[in-house]
Amino acid sequence: MDSSRTLTIPHGARIGPQTMSEQFFYVELKFIPKIVTIAGAILPQREVVVEVPKDLLHGKQSELVDENAIALDLAKSAAFGTFPTEAERVVDLYEEDPPIWYPDRPPVMNERPCDHEENGTRAWRVV
């Protein structure tokens, strides 16, 4: 190998979660309840994997907003749709672990139909 050669990254190429599937972002979100009960019901920890089509991001990007941030917002919205009751869908009830980005489709997505779909973004509860 020629040591005088340098690695160049083409303009527009990105490193990190953006190097995932050509068509989708895959992200796992974990929600931990800040309080244990609400109206007598016990709030469980929730884990959701979400598939966000990259074509949904076209037209929503700006120079100031990273496409991962937009994908994450869409993923969170779809993830909350998997929660069984309206009361549990209140964002302030949960702490969120950092998202886990996957380069490939997680197996649960092939095992069964999604639990919630919102504008093409699909979410599966992890049980």
Residue pairs with C-beta under 8 A, 6 or more apart in sequence:
9 15
16 68
16 101
17 25
17 27
17 68
17 101
18 67
18 68
19 103
20 26
20 101
20 102
20 103
20 104
21 54
21 103
21 104
21 105
22 54
23 53
23 54
23 55
24 51
24 52
24 53
24 54
24 105
25 51
25 52
25 54
25 68
25 71
25 75
25 101
26 49
26 50
26 51
26 52
26 101
26 102
26 103
26 104
26 105
26 106
26 109
27 49
27 50
27 52
27 71
27 72
27 75
27 99
27 100
27 101
27 102
28 47
28 48
28 49
28 50
28 99
28 100
28 102
28 106
28 126
29 47
29 48
29 49
29 50
29 75
29 76
29 79
29 96
29 97
29 99
30 45
30 46
30 47
30 96
30 97
31 45
31 46
31 47
31 48
31 79
31 94
31 95
31 96
32 45
32 94
32 95
32 96
32 97
33 43
33 44
33 45
33 93
33 94
33 95
34 92
34 93
34 94
34 95
35 43
35 93
36 42
36 43
37 43
38 87
38 88
38 93
39 87
41 85
41 87
43 88
43 93
46 79
46 82
46 83
46 94
46 125
47 125
47 126
48 78
48 79
48 82
48 115
48 123
48 124
48 125
48 126
49 102
49 106
49 108
49 109
49 123
49 124
49 126
50 74
50 75
50 78
50 79
50 121
50 122
50 123
50 124
51 105
51 109
51 114
51 121
51 122
51 123
52 71
52 74
52 75
52 78
52 121
53 120
53 121
54 67
54 71
56 74
56 119
56 120
56 121
57 67
57 70
57 71
60 70
61 67
61 70
68 101
72 99
74 118
74 119
74 121
75 99
75 121
75 123
76 91
77 118
77 121
78 116
78 117
78 118
78 121
78 122
78 123
79 116
79 123
80 89
80 91
81 89
81 115
81 116
81 118
81 123
82 115
82 116
82 123
82 124
82 125
83 89
106 124
108 124
108 126
109 122
109 124
112 124
114 122
114 123
114 124
115 123
115 124
115 125
116 122
116 123
117 123
